[in-house]
Amino acid sequence: MTSPHHWTEAWLGRPWKAGEHDCADFVVAVLREQFGIALDLPAHAASARGWDRQIATLKGDYALPTISPRDGDGVLMHARGARRLRRYHLGLWAGIEGEAHVLHCQEAAGSILHPIRDLGQRGLALEGVYRWR
């Protein structure tokens, strides 16, 4: 799936752990270690509703929408079909062989990489791509 020696390879297969290593923790670690970006996110909200509210309120404080994504930009997703709760999920953009991919950490799979066009197969929809401030 990845081209030889692509930066994403070092991040694949890491476990998801509630309260320790979820999608946001994963993004913070990759940004710090891979891109030298210190992203200091606030503590996670205790509930799914609180997490959604937190993301909706703070996303502009940490990143701005971009139409020309580059490696390491934030990929904000939400559960497909979600109505009341958006059930946000966070990952990172990776351009591989001319195709947009997302590197992220999901509860059932750990850290994974797949084309953005395949988000629907994982029950996700793209909300937007964001450049970190």
C-alpha positions in Angstrom: 0.0 0.0 0.0 2.8 2.4 0.8 5.7 3.2 -1.5 9.1 2.1 -0.2 10.3 4.0 2.8 7.3 6.3 3.0 7.1 8.1 6.3 3.8 6.6 7.2 5.3 3.1 7.5 6.8 3.9 10.9 3.4 4.6 12.3 1.4 1.6 11.2 0.1 -1.0 13.7 0.2 1.0 16.9 -2.6 0.1 19.2 -5.6 2.3 20.1 -6.1 2.6 23.9 -9.0 4.5 25.5 -7.7 7.4 27.5 -4.1 6.9 26.5 -3.7 6.6 22.8 -6.8 7.5 20.8 -7.0 9.3 17.4 -6.1 12.7 18.9 -3.1 11.3 20.9 -1.9 9.5 17.8 -2.0 12.7 15.7 -0.2 14.7 18.4 2.6 12.1 18.6 3.0 11.9 14.8 3.1 15.7 14.4 5.7 16.0 17.1 8.0 13.2 16.1 7.5 13.2 12.3 7.0 16.9 11.5 8.4 18.8 14.5 5.0 20.4 15.2 4.1 20.8 18.9 0.3 20.5 19.0 -1.0 21.0 22.5 -4.6 19.9 22.5 -6.8 20.4 25.5 -7.7 17.4 27.7 -10.3 15.2 26.0 -13.9 15.8 26.9 -15.4 13.0 29.0 -18.3 12.2 26.7 -18.9 11.8 23.0 -21.2 14.8 23.0 -18.5 16.8 24.8 -15.8 15.7 22.3 -18.0 16.8 19.4 -18.7 20.2 21.0 -15.0 20.6 21.8 -13.9 19.8 18.2 -16.5 22.0 16.7 -15.5 24.9 18.9 -11.8 24.6 18.8 -10.9 23.4 15.3 -10.4 27.0 14.1 -8.0 27.7 17.0 -5.7 24.9 15.9 -6.0 24.6 12.1 -7.6 26.3 9.1 -9.3 24.6 6.2 -7.1 24.0 3.2 -7.9 23.1 -0.4 -4.3 22.2 -1.2 -3.4 19.5 1.4 0.1 18.3 2.1 1.6 15.6 4.2 0.8 16.0 7.9 -2.3 18.2 7.5 -5.2 17.3 9.7 -8.0 15.2 8.3 -11.2 15.7 10.2 -13.8 12.9 9.7 -17.1 12.0 11.3 -19.2 8.9 11.5 -21.3 8.3 8.4 -25.0 8.8 9.0 -24.4 10.5 12.4 -27.2 12.9 13.1 -27.2 14.2 16.7 -23.6 13.5 17.4 -21.0 14.0 14.7 -18.7 11.5 16.3 -15.6 13.3 15.1 -12.4 11.4 14.3 -9.0 12.8 13.5 -6.2 11.7 11.2 -3.3 13.0 9.0 -3.1 13.5 5.3 -0.5 11.5 3.3 0.0 11.8 -0.4 1.2 8.5 -1.8 1.8 7.9 -5.4 -0.5 10.7 -6.4 -3.4 9.6 -4.2 -4.8 11.1 -1.0 -4.5 8.8 2.0 -5.3 9.2 5.7 -3.2 7.9 8.5 -5.2 7.5 11.7 -5.9 5.4 14.8 -9.2 3.6 15.2 -10.5 1.7 18.1 -11.0 -1.6 16.3 -7.9 -1.5 14.1 -5.1 0.6 15.8 -3.2 2.9 13.5 -3.9 2.3 9.8 -3.4 3.9 6.4 -5.9 3.8 3.5 -7.0 6.0 0.6 -9.4 8.8 1.6 -11.8 7.5 -1.1 -12.3 4.4 1.1 -13.5 6.3 4.2 -17.0 5.0 3.7 -15.9 1.4 4.0 -14.7 2.3 7.5 -18.0 4.0 8.4 -16.5 7.5 8.1 -17.1 10.6 6.0 -14.7 13.5 5.3 -15.5 16.7 7.1 -12.5 18.6 5.8 -8.7 18.9 5.6 -6.9 21.4 7.8 -3.5 23.1 7.9 -2.1 23.3 11.4 -1.6 26.9 12.8 
